[in-house]
Amino acid sequence: MDLDPSEYTVDELEEKLAAADDPAELDATLAAEQEGKDRKTAREAIQRRIDELQEETEGGEAAADTDHEEEYADTEGTETLDEAAGDADQGAAAPDEAGEAEDESTPDYGVENRTRDKKHVRALKGGDYRDMWVYCETQGGELLDVSKEMLGKARDLMDTYNEEYETERVVGVLVGDETISDLTDEVVAYGADVAIYHEDDRLRRFRHKPYTEIVADMARGGADPPNWETGDPGTEPTAEWREYDKPRYFLFPATNNGRDLSAQVQGELDSGLASDCSGLTIEEELVSNPVKTGEPGEKVEFERVLHMKRPDFSGFEYSTILCLDNPGREFHPQGCSVIPGSFDPIDPDYDREGEVIEHDLDLPDDWFRVDVTEFDRLDEGVDLTGHEVVVALGRGIGDDPTRGIELGLDLVDAFDDAALGLSRGVVTASYDVDGHVADYVAEERQIGETGQEVEPTLYIAAGISGAVQHKVGMDESDTIVAVNTDPDARIRDFSDYFVEGDLFEVLPRLVDSVEAGELRTKAEAEASDD
């Protein structure tokens, strides 16, 4: 066969078909497409070219044409989402020469389906997946709070999982300098059954390349992935402490470094990623999509599916992301990044026993060709979670930023347990502020999708319009009070109380009222319908 459709995208194939004038060759091309990628748009293009040649030929072979039409009609209902997209990266397993399917009980590590955007595809079929892995980010030799939160959630999920299925573990992942091994006991205390770590003096600060390669190698168990460019089939896992191919689940923190690492590692493991999640459950899911079931009209129940809940772009709804296998290709780990503050950490139990594994991998000097020569370190981080009251300021302070922040701090001081937060608009506006107030205009105080997520008893939003990204970080607050000069500001839609007024006038009155123990303001406040 001179024209192999598997070597071309649909657009490229159509260009090749325009020059094809041999009906027999086109017959073979159509059969190859049906037995291989089986893309609906590709089949249509080939069939159109066949029809064109038959119309040009006097008395063409009508019987053969009828056969083609019947073949096309029989397969027309098998369109998948991949086919509709054009150049498909499908995992449908092709039968062998005897027409029998591969033995699914034996893992297949072979290279499958070259892709234009990847150097290799580890299209593992029949693999063994176990455990929930948690990447535990650190800073200054300590676990970040979000790492403790994820460990606690993973512990809760796997305890429930183990009641229904066979016992699987929580695996905490640590990467850093020589001090990182000191944190393994703490990782176990916060819920992990296994703590695996890699230490190297050069890993004191996060580095994109080595961190990605190390974590991916940990997850693959030391296996080398196949490479379609060289034909290298790769190797099987060599890690002695586990007996599976890849993790079943993988959690990462939705921090700056965590977002970077999660996308790269999941790509290396040839799976997907649900980013910025705030809710996790493990449930069964009944699916009828033929891309996932293999047959139109068939329903398949997928077990052990991690349901990853994240806010959608409207800010008023949440979407649940699922990572499901195709009939001939498996997608693991099911992975996500978790918004800090989404879960409560469990109380640490330093008497818990766990397995500690030191990971070994040679790190080429080429992975460290970029050096960080200078950096600023914050004296201490700002944690806005856990406070009863959060006062958040937005672009409404723009007329007098220094005065606006001072008023916000006055209101914070009026409460017993309060903290000052900022919208992204303030953080990115580069306001010219004076004196001690400048210390409070910091990215670490940002609330929202790319900042912290808070759930105080009282949330006061002054001069904040209510963008979707900000709503994500505060809409779980018990009571939300908004202060804004614009009666149509979007934040009004999800506030419990809306005060129409200038924050420079309203905030001083609120301070007086809180200090006096009663609400004394002439500003009009109304409860929203919500």
C-alpha positions in Angstrom: 0.0 0.0 0.0 1.6 3.2 -1.2 -0.7 5.5 0.8 -0.7 4.6 4.5 -3.4 6.8 6.2 -1.9 6.3 9.7 1.1 8.5 8.7 -1.0 11.6 8.1 -3.4 13.9 9.7 -6.8 14.3 8.0 -5.7 17.5 6.3 -2.5 16.0 5.1 -4.3 12.9 3.9 -6.8 15.0 1.8 -3.8 16.5 0.0 -2.4 13.1 -0.8 -5.8 11.8 -1.9 -6.1 14.6 -4.5 -3.2 13.1 -6.4 -4.3 9.4 -6.0 -5.9 7.9 -9.1 -5.7 4.2 -8.5 -9.1 2.8 -7.2 -7.4 -0.4 -5.9 -4.9 1.7 -3.8 -7.8 3.8 -2.4 -9.6 0.6 -1.5 -6.6 -0.5 0.5 -6.3 2.9 2.1 -9.9 2.9 3.2 -9.5 -0.6 4.7 -6.3 0.4 6.5 -8.1 3.4 8.0 -11.0 1.3 9.2 -8.7 -1.2 10.8 -6.4 1.4 12.2 -7.3 4.9 13.5 -10.8 4.6 12.0 -11.4 8.3 11.8 -14.8 9.3 10.5 -13.5 12.4 8.7 -10.7 10.4 7.1 -13.1 7.7 5.9 -15.3 10.3 4.4 -12.4 11.9 2.5 -11.2 8.6 1.1 -14.7 7.6 0.1 -15.3 10.9 -1.7 -12.1 10.4 -3.7 -13.3 6.8 -4.6 -16.6 8.2 -5.7 -15.0 10.9 -7.8 -12.9 8.4 -9.7 -15.8 6.1 -10.3 -17.9 9.0 -11.7 -14.9 9.7 -14.0 -14.7 6.1 -15.2 -17.4 5.0 -17.7 -19.3 2.0 -16.4 -17.3 1.8 -13.2 -17.5 -1.2 -11.0 -20.9 -0.7 -9.4 -20.6 -3.8 -7.2 -17.4 -2.6 -5.6 -18.9 0.8 -5.0 -21.9 -0.7 -3.2 -19.5 -2.7 -1.0 -17.7 0.5 0.0 -21.0 2.3 0.8 -22.1 -0.6 3.0 -18.7 -0.7 4.8 -19.0 3.0 5.4 -22.6 2.8 6.7 -21.7 0.0 9.1 -19.0 2.1 10.8 -20.6 5.5 10.6 -21.9 5.4 14.1 -18.5 4.9 15.8 -17.4 8.5 15.7 -15.5 9.6 18.8 -14.5 12.9 20.2 -11.0 12.3 18.9 -12.3 11.8 15.4 -14.3 14.9 15.4 -11.1 16.8 16.3 -9.4 15.7 13.2 -5.9 14.4 13.8 -6.7 11.7 16.4 -4.4 10.2 19.0 -6.5 7.1 19.6 -5.8 4.1 21.6 -8.0 1.5 20.0 -6.3 -1.8 20.0 -5.9 -3.3 16.5 -6.5 -7.1 16.2 -3.6 -9.3 15.3 -3.3 -11.2 12.0 -5.6 -14.0 13.3 -8.3 -11.4 14.2 -8.0 -12.0 17.9 -7.6 -9.2 20.5 -4.4 -8.9 22.5 -4.2 -10.6 25.9 -5.2 -7.8 28.2 -3.8 -9.6 31.3 -0.2 -9.0 30.2 0.9 -5.3 30.3 2.1 -3.9 27.0 4.8 -1.3 27.2 5.1 -0.9 23.4 5.0 2.4 21.5 1.6 3.2 20.1 0.3 5.9 17.8 2.9 8.5 16.9 1.8 11.9 17.9 2.9 15.3 16.5 3.2 16.9 19.9 5.0 14.3 22.0 8.4 12.7 21.8 7.0 9.4 23.1 3.7 7.9 24.2 3.7 5.3 27.0 0.4 3.9 25.9 0.3 1.2 28.6 -2.5 -1.3 28.3 -3.3 -3.9 31.0 -1.1 -2.0 33.5 -1.2 -2.3 37.3 -2.0 0.9 39.2 -2.1 1.4 43.0 -1.9 4.0 45.7 -2.6 7.7 46.0 0.5 9.8 45.7 0.8 13.3 47.2 3.6 15.7 46.2 4.5 17.5 49.4 5.9 20.9 48.7 8.3 22.5 51.2 9.7 25.9 51.9 12.6 26.8 54.2 12.8 23.2 55.4 9.2 23.0 56.4 6.1 21.4 54.9 3.7 23.9 53.4 0.2 23.9 54.9 -1.3 22.8 51.7 0.9 19.7 51.8 -0.5 18.8 55.2 -4.0 19.5 53.9 -3.6 17.2 50.9 -2.1 14.4 53.0 -5.1 14.6 55.3 -7.6 14.4 52.4 -5.7 11.6 50.8 -5.7 9.7 54.1 -9.5 10.2 54.4 -10.1 9.1 50.7 -8.0 6.0 51.0 -9.4 4.9 54.3 -12.9 4.9 52.6 -11.4 3.3 49.5 -9.9 0.5 51.5 -13.2 -0.4 53.1 -14.5 -1.4 49.6 -11.5 -2.5 47.7 -8.1 -4.1 48.5 -5.8 -2.1 50.7 -3.8 0.7 49.0 -1.6 3.3 50.5 -0.9 7.1 50.7 2.5 7.9 49.3 4.1 11.2 50.2 6.7 12.6 47.8 9.6 14.9 48.9 12.3 16.5 46.8 14.9 18.9 48.1 18.4 19.3 49.6 20.0 17.2 52.3 17.4 18.4 54.9 14.5 16.9 53.1 14.9 13.5 54.7 14.2 15.2 58.1 10.5 15.7 56.9 9.7 12.0 56.2 8.5 11.4 59.8 6.2 14.4 59.6 4.8 13.3 56.2 3.9 9.9 57.8 2.5 11.7 60.9 0.1 13.7 58.7 -1.3 10.6 57.0 1.2 8.9 54.6 1.9 5.2 54.7 5.1 5.7 52.6 7.4 8.7 52.3 9.7 8.6 49.3 12.3 11.3 49.0 15.2 12.4 46.8 17.9 14.7 48.3 20.6 16.6 46.5 22.3 19.8 47.5 21.4 21.3 44.2 17.7 20.9 44.8 17.4 23.4 47.6 15.2 25.6 45.4 12.6 24.4 42.9 14.1 23.7 39.5 11.8 22.8 36.6 13.8 20.1 34.8 15.3 18.0 37.6 12.1 18.1 39.8 10.0 17.0 36.9 12.4 14.2 35.9 12.8 13.0 39.5 9.1 12.9 40.3 8.2 11.2 37.0 10.9 8.6 37.6 9.6 7.9 41.1 6.1 7.4 39.7 7.3 5.1 36.9 9.2 3.0 39.4 12.5 3.5 37.6 11.1 2.3 34.2 12.4 3.9 31.0 9.6 5.1 28.8 9.5 3.9 25.1 10.5 6.3 22.4 9.0 6.1 19.0 11.7 8.1 17.3 14.4 5.5 18.2 12.1 2.5 18.4 13.3 1.8 22.0 10.5 -0.1 23.7 11.5 1.1 27.2 11.8 -1.1 30.3 9.6 -2.4 33.1 9.6 -0.8 36.6 12.5 -1.8 38.8 11.5 -0.3 42.2 11.6 -3.0 44.8 9.3 -1.4 47.4 6.2 -1.6 45.1 4.7 -3.9 42.6 2.8 -1.7 40.1 3.4 0.3 37.0 2.2 3.8 38.0 0.2 5.4 40.8 -3.6 5.2 40.6 -4.0 8.9 41.8 -1.6 11.8 42.2 -2.3 15.1 44.1 -0.2 18.3 43.7 -0.6 21.7 45.4 -2.0 24.5 43.2 0.9 26.8 44.1 3.2 28.5 41.6 5.7 25.6 41.7 3.0 23.0 42.1 1.1 24.1 39.0 4.3 24.0 37.0 5.3 20.5 38.3 1.9 18.9 38.1 1.5 19.7 34.4 4.9 18.5 33.5 4.9 15.3 35.5 1.4 14.3 34.3 2.5 14.9 30.7 5.6 12.7 31.3 3.4 10.0 32.6 1.1 10.4 29.6 -2.0 11.2 31.6 -4.2 14.2 32.2 -4.5 16.9 34.8 -7.4 18.7 36.5 -6.1 22.0 37.8 -7.1 24.1 40.7 -9.5 21.6 42.4 -11.3 22.2 45.7 -13.3 19.0 46.1 -12.3 15.3 45.7 -14.3 12.0 46.0 -13.8 8.5 44.7 -16.9 7.0 43.2 -18.2 4.7 40.4 -19.3 6.4 37.2 -21.7 4.9 34.5 -20.5 6.0 31.1 -22.0 5.6 27.6 -19.6 7.7 25.6 -18.3 5.3 22.8 -14.8 6.8 23.1 -14.7 5.3 26.6 -16.9 2.2 26.1 -15.7 1.1 22.7 -19.2 0.5 21.4 -22.1 2.9 20.6 -25.0 2.4 22.9 -23.1 0.4 25.4 -22.8 1.5 29.1 -19.8 0.7 31.2 -19.4 1.3 34.9 -15.9 2.6 35.7 -14.8 1.9 39.3 -12.4 3.8 41.5 -12.8 7.1 39.6 -11.4 10.2 41.3 -14.0 12.9 40.9 -12.1 16.2 40.8 -14.3 19.2 41.5 -13.2 22.7 40.3 -14.9 26.1 39.8 -15.8 26.8 36.2 -15.2 30.0 34.4 -18.5 31.6 35.4 -17.7 31.3 39.1 -21.2 30.3 39.9 -21.0 26.6 39.1 -18.5 23.8 39.6 -17.3 21.2 37.1 -16.3 17.7 37.9 -13.4 16.3 35.9 -12.9 12.6 35.4 -9.9 10.8 33.9 -11.2 7.7 32.3 -9.5 5.0 30.2 -10.1 4.3 26.5 -10.8 0.7 25.5 -7.2 0.3 24.2 -5.3 2.9 26.3 -5.2 3.6 30.0 -4.7 7.0 31.6 -3.0 7.0 35.0 -2.3 8.5 37.3 -5.7 10.3 37.7 -4.1 13.6 38.7 -5.1 17.1 39.9 -3.7 20.2 41.6 -5.5 21.3 44.9 -6.2 24.9 45.9 -4.6 25.7 49.2 -7.2 25.9 52.0 -9.6 23.5 50.4 -9.3 20.8 53.1 -8.5 20.6 56.8 -5.3 18.8 57.8 -5.7 15.9 60.2 -4.1 16.0 63.6 -0.6 14.7 63.3 0.2 11.3 64.9 3.9 11.1 65.4 3.5 7.5 66.7 2.3 6.3 63.2 4.7 3.9 61.5 5.4 4.2 57.8 7.9 3.1 55.2 10.6 5.5 54.2 12.2 5.1 50.8 15.2 7.0 49.4 15.0 7.5 45.7 18.1 7.1 43.6 18.6 8.7 40.2 21.7 10.2 38.5 21.1 13.9 37.9 23.0 15.1 34.8 24.8 18.5 35.1 22.8 19.6 32.1 19.7 19.7 34.2 21.3 22.4 36.3 22.6 24.7 33.6 20.5 27.7 35.0 21.7 29.0 38.4 19.7 31.3 40.8 22.3 33.8 42.0 20.1 36.1 44.1 16.6 35.9 45.6 14.6 37.6 48.3 13.1 35.6 51.1 10.0 36.7 53.1 10.6 36.8 56.8 7.4 34.9 57.3 4.5 33.9 55.1 0.9 35.3 55.5 -1.8 32.7 56.1 -5.2 34.2 55.8 -7.0 30.9 56.5 -8.3 30.2 60.0 -9.3 33.8 60.9 -12.9 34.6 62.0 -12.9 37.8 59.9 -11.2 38.7 56.6 -11.2 42.3 55.3 -10.4 42.4 51.6 -9.6 45.5 49.6 -9.9 45.9 45.9 -9.4 48.6 43.2 -11.8 50.9 45.0 -8.8 52.1 47.0 -7.3 53.5 43.8 -8.1 57.2 44.6 -5.9 57.0 47.7 -4.3 53.6 48.0 -2.3 54.5 51.2 -5.4 55.8 52.9 -7.5 52.9 51.7 -5.2 50.3 53.2 -4.9 52.2 56.4 -8.7 52.1 56.7 -8.7 48.4 56.0 -6.1 47.8 58.7 -8.1 49.9 61.2 -11.1 47.6 60.6 -8.9 44.6 61.0 -7.7 45.9 64.4 -11.3 46.5 65.5 -11.9 42.7 65.5 -10.4 40.2 67.8 -9.3 37.8 65.1 -9.1 39.3 61.6 -6.7 39.6 58.7 -6.2 41.8 55.7 -6.5 40.4 52.2 -6.3 41.9 48.7 -7.8 41.3 45.3 -5.6 40.5 42.3 -6.4 44.0 41.0 -4.6 45.6 43.9 -1.6 43.2 43.7 -1.0 43.8 40.0 -1.8 47.5 40.0 1.5 48.7 41.4 0.0 51.4 43.5 2.3 54.1 44.9 1.8 53.6 48.7 3.7 55.3 51.5 5.2 54.2 54.9 4.4 50.9 56.6 1.4 50.4 54.4 3.8 49.3 51.6 4.5 46.1 53.6 0.9 45.0 53.1 0.7 45.3 49.3 2.1 41.8 48.7 1.1 39.0 46.4 1.0 36.6 49.4 -2.2 38.4 50.6 -4.0 37.8 47.4 -7.3 36.0 47.6 -8.8 34.1 44.7 -8.1 31.4 42.2 -4.4 32.2 42.0 -4.1 33.2 45.6 -5.5 31.9 48.9 -8.9 30.4 49.5 -10.5 31.5 52.8 -13.7 30.5 54.6 -14.1 33.0 57.5 -17.2 33.6 59.5 -17.3 37.1 58.2 -15.9 38.4 54.9 -15.9 42.1 54.2 -15.1 43.0 50.5 -14.5 46.7 50.1 -14.1 48.1 46.6 -14.1 44.7 45.0 -16.1 44.2 41.8 -16.5 40.5 42.2 -14.5 38.9 39.3 -14.8 35.2 38.9 -11.2 34.6 40.0 -11.8 36.4 43.3 -15.1 34.7 44.0 -13.4 31.3 43.9 -11.3 32.3 46.9 -14.0 33.5 49.2 -17.5 32.3 48.2 -17.5 29.6 51.0 -17.5 32.3 53.7 -20.4 32.2 56.1 -21.4 35.8 55.7 -20.3 38.1 52.9 -20.6 41.9 53.2 -19.7 44.0 50.2 -19.0 47.7 50.1 -19.1 49.3 46.6 -20.2 52.5 44.9 -21.6 50.6 41.9 -25.0 49.1 42.6 -24.6 46.8 39.7 -21.2 45.4 40.8 -21.1 41.6 40.3 -20.2 40.9 43.9 -23.7 42.0 44.8 -25.0 38.7 43.3 -23.2 36.5 45.9 -23.1 38.8 48.9 -25.4 38.4 51.9 -25.3 42.2 52.5 -24.5 44.9 50.0 -23.6 48.4 51.2 -23.8 51.0 48.4 -21.2 53.6 49.3 -17.7 54.8 49.1 -15.3 52.7 51.2 -13.5 55.8 52.3 -16.7 56.9 54.0 -18.2 53.5 55.0 -15.1 51.8 56.5 -14.6 54.4 59.3 -18.2 54.0 60.3 -17.8 50.3 60.4 -14.8 50.7 62.6 -16.8 52.9 65.0 -19.7 50.4 65.0 -17.5 47.4 65.7 -15.7 49.2 68.5 -19.0 50.3 70.0 -20.4 46.8 69.7 -23.4 47.8 67.5 -24.1 48.7 63.9 -24.2 52.5 63.7 -24.1 53.6 60.1 -26.4 55.6 57.8 -25.2 53.7 54.8 -28.0 51.7 53.2 -27.5 47.9 53.7 -29.8 45.4 52.1 -29.8 41.6 52.2 -29.5 40.0 48.8 -31.9 37.4 47.6 -29.2 34.8 48.1 
